[in-house]
């Protein structure tokens, strides 16, 4: 838990503990701070999942020496499948009721890249989402990954996330330019995702519920932790089955003419802070 947020010009005025799996949005206050936080936190998690799946597929095909063919995730089952179909310069990942990190993936991700490019700095993998959904939320857009160096990447994404169900309205749009990812654990086992820990930092902008009054900016939020150590807010993602959110990190959401919103991730819960500037 955050015991003291020592950030200039910000005062904490309320704290609420929220778990993704247990929180219900207040229907009487559709754009409350809690709802804004949950929609943002969910978007960041969904976008990370897309990054992780695409990067892993790129690495998977590299380890297969870019040999065309159909490959299956080792955990494949008859009714729950994840299939890689590689030919020339793209790999298609087909998901059938595939569960990963408490999220259910369905549909297709196609990742395009040049042969022998995974280990080459500045190489790019373009991502295409085709009838793709996470936990029943349609996700649309065309992200891209650029390799910087071993285990370091930049990530661009401009996507929409819809409400659960078919042909449902947009919940949130999210755009990240030059988001920074570093794999701080797991780089020696490219074919396995379970031991990966990714450190992410970046700025996300967008709009909630197609409402121009809910145009937001989401940035990392420096804080002092319970041990008195300064943290810069970088978000850590792990595939630890105990974690339903990010493992660590904090974010600040700003919306014009609304109080700022800060929240921190603690693996199973999100700690929510409603904040406002001192004038």
C-alpha positions, 0 to 999 in steps of 0.5 A: 500500500502507498503510505505517502505520495510525495508529489509536488502540488498534489493532495490526496483526498480519498482512498478506495481499494478496488479489485478488478474482479469484484468492482461494479461500476456505479450506474448512477455516476457513469463517469465517476473517478472509479469508472475512469480509473477502471477503464484506463487500467483495463486498457493498459492491461489489454494493450500490454497483452497485445504487445506481449502476444505479438512479441512472443510470436515474433520470438517464437518464429525466430526460434523456429528459424522462420520455417513456414508451417503451422505450430501449436502452443504447448498448452493446446487442447482440443477445445482451447487452442492457440495456433501459429501459422507462419508463411513468408513475412507474417505469422497469424495467431489464432485464438480459440477460447485461449486463457492467459493471465486471467484474460480470455482471448478470441479471434486473430492477431497477425504480426508482420516482420522481415525474416531474421529480423527479431535480433536486429535493432530498429526492426519493426513488427506490425500488428493487425487485430482481426475480429479480436477480443479480450474478455468479450471486449472487441479491440480494434487497431493496428499497433506496432513494435520496434526493437531497440536492443536486447529485451528493449522495445518501443510500442505504438498503438491507437486502438478502441476497446468496446463494451462486452458483446457484439457490436457494442459501443466504444468504452475507451480509445487509447493511443500510445506513441513510443511507449517503452518496454523492457523485459527485466526477467525471462529473456533467456527463455524466449518460447516461454512467457510465464517467466517474463517480467515487463517494465512499461512506461509511456503516456496514453491519451484518448477519450472515454465513451466518445464523450469530448468532455472525457478526453484524458491523458494517462502518465506514470505517477512517481511516489514514495513507497511504504519503505520510504523509497522513491518510485518513478511509477513504472508499471511491471507486468508479470504472468504470475497467476496470482496477479489479476492486474499489473504487479507494480506501478502507478498512473495519473489521469488528467481530464480537463475541468475534473480532479486528477486521478491517481492509482497504483497497481498491487498485483491483485488490486488497484489502489485508487486515489482521487487527487486535485491540484493546489492552486 
